[in-house]
Amino acid sequence: MFDSNERAGSDRRVIAIIARHEVIEMWHMYRMRTDYRERDIQLPKEVKTRVISGRRERREIYRRQVARQEWGHYAIERYQATRMLPWTPALGLSMLIPGTLFAASSANQGITEVPLTMLVIQSALITIGGLLAVASGWRILTQRVRSTDGIPLESLGVSSHALGFTSGAVASEPSPSGYRAGRLMGVMEADVAVGEWQVVEEHVSELGWHPA
């Protein structure tokens, strides 16, 4: 269930469809219009009692509420999920490889014969490049662990079985980083609940006091 924070017609969301710990599709959802649905809620009756002149009397109070919920009618564009190559591993390797080559060359020449500036540069390349490589690997590992979080596709007004997804497929918002929309696979429409039910009317009826 989504929070209503934009006006109808301007609401756009990017949803990742995850199955078996992998992002398989990217959905772009556009709210076309806003509708409202109502329902009647019958509350448990309230019973009050009293004793007058030795006689026990009771009164039954019935309450009924009318609740309303906002719904959005969405157009959904389905795209094939494409994995983006992170820039940190490439940058880390571009620094780590030259630094390693410089270090190997310095070892062949002898530490005492290598200028101090060259030693500082190769140490910085190896250190920074190694940190970037480790950070990028940790980011990919963390992303995969969190990829199981999400909500059932039925919460978006669609059927996972009808779309051919395996059991356990979920929708994630926000979508995991490192993915982008690829080839367009189709367009569909769905009604999605926006916000919670809000009580807009309340009706009370009773028959008055009568012998218990």
Secondary structure as UniProt FT lines:
FT   TURN            8..10
FT   STRAND          12..19
FT   TURN            20..21
FT   STRAND          22..42
FT   STRAND          46..52
FT   TURN            53..54
FT   STRAND          55..83
FT   HELIX           87..109
FT   HELIX           111..113
FT   HELIX           116..146
FT   TURN            147..148
FT   STRAND          151..152
FT   HELIX           153..156
FT   TURN            160..164
FT   TURN            167..168
FT   STRAND          170..172
FT   TURN            177..178
FT   STRAND          179..206
FT   STRAND          210..211
//
